């Protein structure tokens, strides 16, 4: 599954218990509000940037609103 945030920008969704709530909405033109984490700096690393060659995946932490 992917989360489209703009017509030309989307992110893969990391599977977890919260993201399973979104599976029923897949393929539907639905507007939702979620809280998530796109990148987490590894512990002990200073100014670590994400690997630009790997696509970012979003970790859904909470589904706040479904319309």
Order of alpha helices (4+ residues) and beta strands (2+ residues): beta-beta-beta-beta
